[in-house]
Amino acid sequence: MVNKELISASLPLLSLQDPVYRALQMMDDYNVVHLPIVAEDKYVGLVSEDELLNADDAALLEGLVPNLSRVKVLPSGHFTTAVQVANEYGLTVVPVAEKDDAWVGSISSMDLLKYAGHFFGADEPGGIIVLEMEKRNFSFSEISKLVETNDAQITQLNTYFDNSQGLLFVSVKINKFELSDILATFQRYEYHIRYYFGEEQYENELKSNYDHLMNYLNL
């Protein structure tokens, strides 16, 4: 999905002639701490609540222009560019404008978070295994093969390289919660498992035994 497809029609705009107090009121009404300023369909900049609180309530926003952030994303960019910008600058609203600053719209950081969760499979059922390894040892085909030998499938795989440790972290989302066989397979092939989130076989067996006991007592 590209940025222009996540634009919110409900987020307001500010103009250069708006007073500071009105901008603060709009931020409060929409529960954000950033809003874009647009003049003649051109993106002027992004103003923050902190900047407004340090200004005179009656002053016009045009007086703040020299200090405004010019951060933006392109409408044709992948939505992960908006996620990166929101994260890097701590934004609640991400401005979307063309290279020549022609205004397109705004993306709510909450909408970004929801879509990112969907994109990364957070709303799909299943377990997660996080592996750590040297970058040169990463092989998607081998990891996929090891998972599939246990009658499971990878529904999402993401990587993150930690420069401070010089290690690659591989997060694998799997389409089932019971992970003991898969964990054992990774360990057998000398993969280092950093974390896992799911169920192990013994937990399932305990639950099964408990259910059988309850059924027996109810006879």
Protein Blocks (a to p, Z undefined) as FASTA:
>chain_A
ZZklmccfkbccddfklcfklmmmmmmmnopabdcddeehiafbdcdfklmmmpcfkbcf
klmmmmpcfbdcdfkbcfklmmmmmmmnopabdcdddfkopafbdcdfklmmmmmmmmno
pmpgcddddddddfklpcfklmmmmmmmnopacfbdcddddfknopacdddddfbfblkl
mmmmmmmnopacfbdcdddfklmmmmmmmmmmmmmmmZZ
